[in-house]
Amino acid sequence: MPPNRVSDALDHFIGRRVVSLAGVRAALDHLSARGRSGWGVLRQILDARTHDELSWGRTRLEARLADLCRGAGIHGLAFQYPVVLGGQRRRIDFALPGLRIAIEVDGYDSHSRYDVFQDDRVRGNELELAG
């Protein structure tokens, strides 16, 4: 399969908690060690991502943004960056901390519930107020 399809599938299943990253790595190591071919694309995808990127379940939209930033040569992008807003600990989808830039990725897939959608609006306002 093309790398973008494999990457989308990996992100989908990790994000839905169908598989874990550790489980995918273990299966890859076990099956590829037995002399089976066809694991190169998955290995390239896992090896190309940073540990921080892989430690949280991300949406396909977040994965695409990360790939676009990487392709554009944007360095120093932090994933799931922790901040305190309105007295609460929060996480920003992406941040360039040195520039004080926060990037939130809002897709229908993970924001279709009203409470999640509403919380994102509140967080966006809090980010604006915090500068």
C-alpha positions in Angstrom: 0.0 0.0 0.0 1.1 3.6 -0.5 2.7 5.1 2.6 0.0 7.7 3.1 -2.7 5.0 3.2 -0.7 3.0 5.8 -0.1 6.1 7.8 -3.8 7.0 7.8 -4.7 3.5 8.9 -2.1 3.5 11.7 -3.3 6.8 13.0 -7.0 5.8 12.7 -6.5 2.6 14.7 -4.2 4.1 17.3 -6.6 7.1 17.7 -9.5 4.7 18.2 -7.5 2.6 20.6 -7.9 -0.5 18.5 -4.1 -1.1 18.7 -1.4 0.4 20.8 1.9 1.7 19.5 3.8 -0.9 21.5 1.6 -3.6 20.0 2.2 -2.4 16.5 6.0 -2.2 17.2 6.0 -5.7 18.7 4.1 -7.2 15.8 6.4 -5.5 13.3 9.5 -6.7 15.1 8.2 -10.3 15.4 6.8 -10.7 11.9 9.6 -9.0 10.1 12.2 -11.0 12.0 10.7 -14.2 10.6 11.9 -13.3 7.1 8.6 -12.0 5.8 8.7 -9.1 3.4 6.3 -6.2 3.1 6.9 -4.4 6.4 9.2 -1.7 5.0 6.5 0.9 4.6 5.3 0.6 8.1 8.8 0.6 9.5 9.6 3.8 7.5 6.5 5.5 8.9 7.3 4.5 12.5 11.0 5.5 12.1 10.1 8.9 10.6 8.0 10.0 13.5 9.4 11.4 16.7 8.8 9.6 20.0 6.5 12.4 21.2 4.4 12.1 18.0 3.9 8.4 18.5 3.2 8.5 22.3 -0.3 9.9 21.8 -3.2 8.8 19.7 -3.6 11.4 17.0 -6.2 11.9 14.4 -5.6 11.6 10.7 -6.0 15.4 10.4 -3.3 15.9 13.0 -1.1 13.5 11.3 -1.5 15.3 8.0 -0.7 18.6 9.6 2.4 17.2 11.2 3.5 15.7 7.8 2.8 19.1 6.1 4.9 21.0 8.7 7.7 18.5 8.4 7.7 18.7 4.6 7.7 22.5 4.8 10.8 22.4 7.0 9.1 23.7 10.1 11.3 22.6 13.0 10.6 22.7 16.8 7.0 21.8 16.5 5.8 20.4 19.9 3.0 17.9 19.9 0.3 17.9 22.6 2.1 20.8 24.3 1.0 21.3 27.9 -0.2 24.7 29.1 -2.2 26.1 32.0 -5.2 28.1 30.8 -7.9 29.5 33.0 -6.4 27.7 36.0 -6.7 24.3 34.2 -4.0 22.1 32.7 -4.6 21.7 29.0 -2.9 20.4 25.9 -2.5 22.2 22.6 -2.5 20.0 19.5 0.7 21.6 18.2 2.9 24.5 19.4 5.9 26.4 18.5 6.7 27.4 22.0 9.6 29.8 21.2 7.3 31.8 19.0 4.3 31.5 21.3 2.3 30.0 18.5 -0.5 27.4 19.2 -2.1 25.4 16.5 -5.3 23.5 17.1 -6.6 21.0 14.6 -10.4 20.9 14.5 -11.9 18.1 12.4 -15.4 16.8 12.5 -14.2 13.2 13.4 -13.0 14.1 16.9 -15.1 17.3 17.5 -18.6 16.1 16.5 -19.8 15.9 20.1 -21.2 19.3 21.3 -19.3 19.2 24.6 -16.0 18.6 22.9 -16.7 21.3 20.2 -17.7 23.7 23.0 -14.6 23.0 25.1 -12.4 23.7 22.0 -14.1 27.1 21.6 -13.4 27.9 25.3 -9.8 26.7 25.0 -9.3 28.8 21.8 -10.6 31.9 23.6 -8.3 31.2 26.6 -5.3 30.9 24.2 -6.2 34.3 22.7 -6.4 35.9 26.1 -3.1 34.4 27.1 -1.4 35.9 24.1 
